Each structure stands twice: as structure tokens, then as C-alpha cells.
Amino acid sequence: MQLILLQDVENVGLRGDVVDVARGYARNYLLPKRLAVAATESNKKIVEQERQSHLRREAKLSTEAQDLAKLLGGVTVTLSAKAGEADQLFGSVTSKDIADALEAKNFTIDRRKIHLEEPIKQLGEFKVEVRLHRDVTTEINVQVVREE
């Protein structure tokens, strides 16, 4: 059965693709969840128009993300935390803490876009990756200093 995908579906295809799938998969999964529509001529025209608007919107978001990445490139965030003798923190610094510190510097970044492998648990300077868009990432410097 031929369908037009309305969203990216893993192991099937990307948004706007015309794909052949089994009738049961289409009828029981893709169509009820509104992940796809039947591949008629009128639906193809509608999906093509939506795809064009989606591409324009993605290009705009990508451009905005690149501009923000240029601004964030030189930013250093300083966080203070309580630490023990061996420079081990009593807690940890998470992406939420970094997002709050960026907010104080007038950068509104969602904490889910700040990528930490694991929370920071000691004093020092760290490079933290910020994924602003699917194709745009930048790094910021995070300094963790001892709280007085």
C-alpha cells in the first residue's frame, strides 16, 4: 500500500516520502496515529505544499540558530558550588544550572539543548556542547568555582 509520510518514521522513511508498506502496518499503525495519508494525487499536492513551507521554516530556524551560535561562542558561565577538600562538589552542576546561568546573561536556552555526558561533579573549567538546531552546535565554557 502506498502512503505519504506526514512525520519521520524510523525504519520507514522521512516526512513527505512516498513509501510502500504492508496493508496491516498502514491500517493498524500509520493511519490511526496520523503518521501517514493515502498517496492520492490531491494528497501529494497538499503534502508538497506543506513540505515547501516546512523547508522554509527549517531554513529560518537554522539561520537563527547559527546567529545565536556566533553569540554563544565566546560566552563563559561561572557557577559557584560547595566543594570538599579534593575539589569534589557536594552536589553537581546540571544542564538546568547552566541554563539558569545563561538566562542571567540574557540567553534563553532550553536546558534540553545543553548536552552534558554526565553532571559536573568537581571544580574546574569545562567545555559544554549546546545543540541549538539539528545541524547547529556550539560550545560554551563553564567554570565551576568554590563557593565562599
C-alpha positions in Angstrom: 0.0 0.0 0.0 1.4 3.4 -0.9 1.4 6.1 1.7 2.8 9.6 2.1 4.5 10.1 5.4 3.4 13.1 7.5 6.3 12.7 10.0 9.6 10.9 10.1 9.0 7.2 10.9 12.0 5.2 12.0 13.0 2.4 9.5 10.3 3.5 7.1 11.1 7.0 5.7 11.2 10.7 6.2 8.4 13.3 6.2 7.0 13.7 2.7 8.3 10.4 1.3 6.0 8.2 -0.7 6.5 4.7 0.7 5.2 1.2 0.2 4.2 -0.6 3.4 2.1 -3.6 4.3 -1.6 -3.0 4.4 -1.8 -4.1 8.1 1.0 -1.8 9.1 -0.7 1.1 7.4 -4.2 0.3 8.6 -3.2 -0.5 12.2 -0.4 1.8 12.9 0.5 4.6 10.5 -3.0 5.8 9.6 -4.6 5.8 13.1 -1.6 7.6 14.6 -1.8 10.2 11.7 1.8 9.4 10.7 0.8 9.0 7.0 -2.0 9.5 4.5 -3.0 7.6 1.4 -1.0 8.5 -1.7 -3.6 10.1 -3.9 -2.9 13.0 -6.3 -4.7 15.6 -4.2 -2.8 14.4 -1.0 0.5 14.6 -2.9 -0.1 18.2 -3.8 -1.1 19.1 -0.3 1.9 17.3 1.2 4.2 19.0 -1.3 2.9 22.4 -0.3 3.4 21.5 3.4 6.9 20.3 2.7 7.8 23.5 1.0 6.6 25.6 4.0 8.4 23.2 6.3 11.7 23.7 4.4 11.3 27.4 4.6 10.6 27.3 8.3 13.6 25.0 8.9 15.9 27.3 6.9 14.7 30.2 9.0 15.3 28.3 12.3 18.7 27.2 11.1 19.7 30.7 10.3 18.6 32.0 13.7 20.4 29.1 15.4 23.6 30.0 13.5 23.4 33.6 14.6 22.8 32.5 18.2 25.8 30.1 18.0 28.0 33.0 16.9 26.9 35.0 20.0 27.3 32.0 22.3 30.8 31.1 21.0 32.7 33.3 23.4 30.4 33.0 26.4 31.9 31.8 29.7 29.5 30.9 32.5 30.8 30.9 36.1 28.9 28.8 38.7 29.8 28.6 42.4 29.2 25.5 44.4 30.2 24.0 47.7 33.1 21.7 47.4 35.2 19.4 49.7 38.9 19.1 50.2 39.7 17.2 46.9 37.7 19.7 44.8 34.8 17.3 44.7 31.4 19.1 44.7 28.9 18.2 47.4 26.2 18.2 44.7 26.6 18.5 41.0 26.2 21.1 38.2 23.5 20.0 35.8 22.2 21.4 32.5 19.4 23.2 34.4 22.1 25.1 36.4 23.9 26.1 33.2 20.6 27.2 31.5 19.8 29.4 34.5 23.2 31.0 34.4 22.8 31.6 30.7 19.4 33.1 31.4 21.1 35.6 33.8 23.3 36.6 30.8 20.1 37.2 28.7 20.4 34.0 26.6 17.3 31.9 26.7 18.4 28.4 26.0 16.2 25.3 26.8 18.0 23.0 29.3 17.4 20.0 26.9 19.6 21.7 24.3 22.6 21.7 26.7 24.3 18.4 26.3 26.3 17.0 29.3 27.6 13.5 29.2 27.1 13.4 32.9 26.7 16.1 35.6 29.8 18.1 36.5 30.9 16.9 40.0 34.2 18.8 40.5 35.7 22.2 40.4 37.4 23.4 37.2 36.7 24.6 33.7 34.7 22.5 31.2 33.6 22.8 27.6 29.8 22.1 27.3 28.1 21.4 24.0 24.9 23.3 23.2 22.8 21.9 20.3 20.8 24.8 19.1 19.4 23.1 16.0 19.7 19.7 14.3 22.7 21.0 12.3 24.0 23.7 14.6 26.0 23.1 17.7 28.4 25.3 19.6 30.5 25.1 22.8 30.4 27.3 25.9 32.9 27.4 28.7 31.6 26.6 32.2 33.7 27.5 35.1 32.9 25.8 38.4 34.4 27.7 41.4 34.3 27.1 45.1 31.5 28.9 47.0 32.8 31.2 49.7 
